[in-house]
Amino acid sequence: MSETFEVDFGALGKVSGRLPRGAALSEVLTLDNSPLLFGCRTGICGTCLSRVDAKGGTLAPPTEDEKDVLDLLCPNEPKARLACLIKLSADLTIEPIKLTR
């Protein structure tokens, strides 16, 4: 049996069912099952900018390209990630970050 993980979006709700290890959130979450909006799904638009906590595990660090976007959108948020680029390796709590411009 393959390992699966739960994604909790806090006040927005949990994803029903468990998601497989290594799955990219942008590939397994759809309009029907995701409380979080995804825009481009490639990590450039910032629509899915979120504060992410891995529970009982760790996530791979952001790529240089993701770091560039995070530094531009929210340079002072150490837990910020682009949810569309996350590959599951732990249970997660994800809280969308609302940008004020």
Beta strands, then each sheet from edge to edge (+ up, - down):
strand 1: 4-5
strand 2: 7-8
strand 3: 19-20
strand 4: 49-55
strand 5: 80-82
strand 6: 91-96
sheet 1: 1+ 3-
sheet 2: 2+ 6+ 4- 5+
end
